[in-house]
């Protein structure tokens, strides 16, 4: 019988930087021209083409019970985040890259940009979650606009190979640090259930939030949409990858 060689997942050797609970993740995914994404593509990565298209996702969720290096910071444990991200591959592994991430706390945005050059910005924003019988309503307000998703509470686990699974299950994120090195960081969490979405209402201004390149999303219907339950998560410290990886 041949020996089985176990290979540790990328980034699993790094210490834990952040723990939190991510809850009620709205994910609206759009097919886009790959050329829009190439200026944002870190060296050493390639675009993840799904069913013939590149994609971006608008993702909104709540950070809860946040701890940095195991320590809760008063006033910074519970807050919403809204980001625009796209999908890449590194050594055939699926991953994400962020175009812009919004949070309501200036210190969070400043720290992420200083330490990891992550594209965080601070903006006044609020979120709420209401459950009414068998229905959940999740609402985010930012930039003078609103995003709201209504879903049924009969959650299920999507099968591997489906769009729902593909666009929610990523444990690697990438960015570029201040020295222009490509950084990889690992996010760990159990597989998430999704709730069937009944309706989405949105009045966000994509041009104001993300720039003129993304204004067309204002009048574009998402190709895929989901609401994930979320769970406890941990984020490990990043590591640099080689340019020729």
KAWONOR-V793144 format. One record per residue. N is the residue number from 0. RES is the residue in one letter. SS is DSSP state (alpha for helix, beta for strand, coil for the rest). PSI is psi in whole degrees, 0 to 359 (* if undefined). D_FIRST is the distance of its C-alpha to the first C-alpha in whole Angstrom. Layout:
N RES SS PSI D_FIRST
N RES SS PSI D_FIRST
This chain:
0 X coil 129 0
1 X coil 146 4
2 X coil 142 7
3 X coil 122 9
4 X coil 121 12
5 X coil 125 15
6 X coil 123 19
7 X coil 141 22
8 X coil 147 24
9 X coil 134 27
10 X coil 352 30
11 X coil 348 28
12 X coil 348 29
13 X coil 152 33
14 X coil 159 35
15 X beta 127 36
16 X beta 316 40
17 X beta 141 41
18 X beta 152 40
19 X beta 181 42
20 X beta 121 42
21 X beta 126 43
22 X beta 147 44
23 X beta 67 46
24 X beta 112 44
25 X beta 131 46
26 X beta 113 45
27 X beta 117 47
28 X beta 132 45
29 X beta 139 47
30 X beta 135 46
31 X beta 164 48
32 X coil 126 48
33 X alpha 331 46
34 X alpha 335 48
35 X alpha 333 50
36 X alpha 338 46
37 X alpha 323 46
38 X coil 341 48
39 X coil 359 46
40 X coil 116 43
41 X coil 149 42
42 X coil 142 40
43 X coil 357 37
44 X coil 164 37
45 X beta 156 37
46 X beta 144 39
47 X coil 109 36
48 X coil 119 38
49 X beta 121 38
50 X coil 43 39
51 X coil 1 41
52 X beta 152 43
53 X beta 157 42
54 X beta 150 43
55 X beta 153 45
56 X beta 135 45
57 X beta 121 48
58 X beta 128 46
59 X beta 134 48
60 X beta 176 47
61 X beta 132 48
62 X beta 126 47
63 X beta 149 47
64 X beta 43 47
65 X beta 136 46
66 X beta 136 45
67 X beta 122 45
68 X coil 35 43
69 X coil 1 43
70 X beta 124 47
71 X coil 136 49
72 X coil 116 52
73 X coil 132 55
74 X coil 354 56
75 X coil 26 53
76 X coil 330 50
77 X coil 122 51
78 X beta 157 52
79 X beta 161 51
80 X beta 144 50
81 X beta 129 50
82 X beta 161 48
83 X beta 124 48
84 X beta 162 44
85 X beta 176 42
86 X beta 135 39
87 X beta 174 37
88 X beta 142 33
89 X beta 119 32
90 X coil 41 28
91 X coil 4 28
92 X beta 135 28
93 X beta 145 31
94 X beta 177 34
95 X beta 156 38
96 X beta 139 41
97 X beta 135 44
98 X beta 317 48
99 X beta 144 50
100 X beta 129 49
101 X beta 136 52
102 X beta 160 53
103 X coil 357 56
104 X coil 121 56
105 X alpha 320 57
106 X alpha 326 55
107 X alpha 313 52
108 X alpha 316 52
109 X alpha 316 54
110 X alpha 317 51
111 X alpha 321 48
112 X alpha 321 50
113 X alpha 314 51
114 X alpha 319 47
115 X alpha 2 45
116 X coil 28 48
117 X coil 144 47
118 X coil 57 49
119 X beta 146 51
120 X beta 151 54
121 X beta 138 56
122 X coil 144 58
123 X coil 129 60
124 X beta 153 58
125 X beta 163 57
126 X beta 158 55
127 X beta 152 55
128 X beta 126 53
129 X beta 135 55
130 X beta 130 54
131 X beta 97 56
132 X coil 243 55
133 X coil 18 52
134 X beta 141 52
135 X beta 135 51
136 X beta 123 54
137 X beta 129 52
138 X beta 137 55
139 X beta 135 55
140 X beta 128 58
141 X beta 150 58
142 X coil 29 61
143 X coil 6 63
144 X beta 180 61
145 X beta 146 59
146 X beta 127 55
147 X beta 135 55
148 X beta 138 52
149 X beta 130 53
150 X beta 159 50
151 X beta 148 49
152 X coil 17 47
153 X coil 80 45
154 X coil 156 41
155 X beta 164 38
156 X coil 115 35
157 X coil 149 35
158 X coil 148 32
159 X coil 142 30
160 X coil 349 31
161 X coil 160 35
162 X alpha 320 37
163 X alpha 317 38
164 X alpha 315 34
165 X alpha 319 34
166 X alpha 358 38
167 X alpha 339 37
168 X coil 87 33
169 X coil 127 33
170 X coil 7 32
171 X beta 134 33
172 X beta 151 37
173 X beta 152 38
174 X beta 187 42
175 X beta 127 44
176 X coil 184 45
177 X coil 342 48
178 X coil 11 47
179 X coil 26 46
180 X coil 146 42
181 X beta 123 40
182 X beta 143 38
183 X beta 136 35
184 X beta 150 35
185 X beta 134 33
186 X beta 126 34
187 X beta 134 32
188 X coil 159 33
189 X coil 165 32
190 X coil 140 32
191 X coil 141 36
192 X coil 157 38
193 X beta 153 40
194 X beta 135 44
195 X coil 120 45
196 X beta 132 48
197 X beta 324 52
198 X beta 153 54
199 X beta 130 54
200 X beta 130 57
201 X beta 135 57
202 X coil 26 60
203 X coil 147 58
204 X coil 101 60
205 X alpha 323 57
206 X alpha 316 59
207 X alpha 318 60
208 X alpha 323 57
209 X alpha 356 55
210 X coil 166 57
211 X alpha 332 59
212 X alpha 335 56
213 X alpha 9 55
214 X alpha 330 58
215 X alpha 338 57
216 X alpha 342 55
217 X alpha 324 58
218 X alpha 27 58
219 X coil 135 55
220 X coil 136 53
221 X coil 142 49
222 X coil 325 47
223 X beta 148 45
224 X beta 141 46
225 X beta 159 44
226 X beta 112 44
227 X beta 144 41
228 X beta 319 42
229 X beta 180 40
230 X beta 183 39
231 X beta 144 39
232 X beta 163 37
233 X beta 146 36
234 X beta 128 37
235 X beta 158 36
236 X coil 147 37
237 X coil 166 37
238 X beta 152 36
239 X beta 142 37
240 X coil 159 35
241 X coil 145 35
242 X coil 330 38
243 X coil 16 35
244 X coil * 32
